[in-house]
């Protein structure tokens, strides 16, 4: 009897092993390479907003439009003189004391509105090696670039005009992809518990 159960048990174990847990991560494809972003559960509204806009192809009409070496690479909807007051993508802040603006932080842009509402259609990556503490608890952090900071290095190094916009457009193809723990951790990133 046990002999007849052995093939079924082997099949069950191999099926479980092949179904390794996967995670939704952000992927930004550019002509300079690809960037992969861990999306924090601690900022659920911003995380889901980014997923929704990426899956809808929203960001694919935009580019990295403001790049400053040693500061940030900013993409998505560009800044406007009137700010984001009329944007349908405004989000309440989701500040978390454990999430700080360190090198590789992925966060939501905003204008100078008193409620510190995020422009959910705009994102930036911190490029300052020392971090940017003055942005902590002022701009919502909802991710971290775990693969592709060399691409961000290349983006912020391009020639720009007086408003820090690249002279040669850096278009974005933003997607949500599934990656396994092994794929993610092979980059040296440790998945938060």
N, C-alpha and C positions, 0 to 999 in steps of 0.2 A: 504494500500500500504506500509506504513512504517513498519507494522508488518511483511510483507514478506521479507523486507530487513534486519531485525534484525538478523536472522541466518547467513546470508552471512557476515554481519559486524562482528559478533562474531568470525566466522571462520577466517576472514582476520586478526583481531587483535591477535588471538591466534597463527596464522602462523608467524606473525611479531615478536611476543614475543619469539617464539621458535627458531628463526633464529638470536640469539644474535651474534654480531660480534666476529669473532675469529682471532687469530694472529698466525703467524708462529714463533715457538720458537725452539731453539736448545735443543736437549736432548742427554746427554751422559750417557749411562748405563755402570756401572762397577760392579765388584763383591762386591764392598763396598757400592753400592747404586747408585742412579740416581742424575744427575745434570741437571738443566734447565736454559737456557740462553736466556735472552732478546737480540735480535739482532737489533742494532741501524740502523735506516734509514739514519743517518748522514754519514755512511760509506757504501754507496750502493754497491760498487764494492767488498769490502771484505765480506759484508753480503751475496751477491749473490754467490760469490765464495764458501763460507762455505756451503750454501744451496745446491749448485750443487754437491760439493764433498760428503756431507752427503747423499744426495739422491742417488748418484752413489755407495755408500758403500765404498768409498775410505778409510775413517778413520778406518774402521772395521778391517783392516789388521795391525793396529798399537796399541800403548798403551800409558799410561802415562810413559814417558821414562826418565824424569828428574824432581825430586821432592825435594824441599828444604823448610823445615818448616820455616815460617816467610818470605818467598820470593815468590816462584811460584810453581805451578804444571803444567808441560809442557807435551803436548801430540802431536799426529800426527807424521809426518815424523821426525826422529831423526836428531840431528846435525851431520854433517859430517866434517872431517878435511878440505876438500876443500870448505866448505860452500855450498851455494845454487846457485852458478853462472850458473849451467846448468839446474836448475829446470824449468819445464814448468809452475810452479805455482807462478812465481814472479809477485807481484802487486805493482803499484805505491802507495806511502803513501797517506793516507786520514786523516791527523791530524785535529782534531777539538778542539778549545780552551776550550769548555765546557766539553769535555771528558777527565778525568784524571785517573791516575793509583791508584785507591782506592781499598780497600779490596773487592774482588769479581769481579774486572774488568776482561773481557775476551778480549784477544788481539792476534795479529799475531806475531809470532817470525820472526827473520831475522838474517843474519850474519852481518859483519861489512862493508857492501858495502856502498860506498859514497852517493848513491842516496836514502839510507834508504828504499830500496825496501823490501817488506814483502815476507816471504815464506808463501804463502797462504795455504800450506799443513801442517802448524804447528800452534798450538795455545797454549796459556798459561792462567792460572787464577792467579791473584795476591792474595797471601796469607798473605802479610804484613798488620797487623791491622792499621798501620799508613800510608799505601799507599807507593808508590815508585815514588816520584816526578821526579827523574833523568831519568825515562823512558818516561815521558810526552814529546810529540812532537818528539820522537825518534822511537817509535813503535806504529803502528796503533791499536787503540782501536775500536772494533766493536761490543761489547756486554757486558753484565753484568749477573753474576750468581744471579738469583733472588730466586732460590730454590736449596738447595743441598750444601751449603758451609760446612755443617757438614760432607759431603762426602769428600769434598776437604781437610778438617781438617784431616780426616782419611787417605787419600792418602798421604799427606805430612809427616805423622807420621810413615810410614812403614820403615822397615830397608832397607838401600841402600848400594851400593858399593861406591868406591872412586870417581866415576863419577856421583854420585847422582841418579843412575838408581836403581829402586826397585829390591831387590833380588828375590821377587816373582812378576811376571809380572802382571800388572794391565791393562788388555785388555779394549779397548773401543768399544762400539757399539753406533755409532753416528747417530742420526736421526733428521728429522725435523717433529715436531708434531704441531697440531692445538690445541690451548687452548683459552678458552673464557676469557673475561675481568674479570669475577667473579672468575674463576679458578686461574688466575694469581694474582689478587689482594688479594685473600684469603691467599697468602703467606706473605702479608705485603708489597709487591712491588707496587709502583704506576706507572702505565703506563705513559710514557712521552707524552706530547701533541704534 
